[in-house]
Amino acid sequence: PGFIVNRIARPYYAEALLLLQDRVAKPEVIDACLRAAGFRMGPCELMDLIGHDTNFAVTNSVFAANFFDRRFTPSLVQQELVDAGFLGRK
């Protein structure tokens, strides 16, 4: 279900959100690490650009469409951002 980008991007975002949830690193550090590894944008920058509400809605849709596969579990961190009205740059 969904575009191939969702099979790749959802785990990319999810891992970054888990790092934030576990307070392993700040968003700018996570992004810097991924850019240093060759990505054009870090996951936090990309989620901010897309919009947390849009990204969270797509994550929920992909999660349900994949029969609630754990790899696509929506993030509590992102839910809190959306609930607080921190929707990103969009």
Long-range contacts (C-beta under 8 A, 24 or more apart in sequence): 1-62, 1-65, 1-66, 2-58, 2-61, 2-62, 2-65, 6-58, 6-62, 10-58, 10-59, 10-62, 10-71, 10-72, 11-71, 11-72, 12-43, 13-43, 13-46, 13-47, 13-55, 13-59, 13-75, 13-78, 14-59, 14-71, 14-72, 14-73, 14-75, 15-43, 16-42, 16-43, 16-44, 16-47, 17-43, 17-75, 17-77, 17-78, 18-75, 20-44, 20-77, 21-75, 21-76, 21-77, 47-78, 47-88, 48-88, 48-89, 49-88, 49-89, 49-90, 50-88, 50-90, 51-87, 51-88, 51-89, 51-90, 52-78, 52-81, 52-82, 52-86, 52-87, 52-88, 53-82, 53-87, 53-88, 54-90, 55-88, 56-81, 56-82
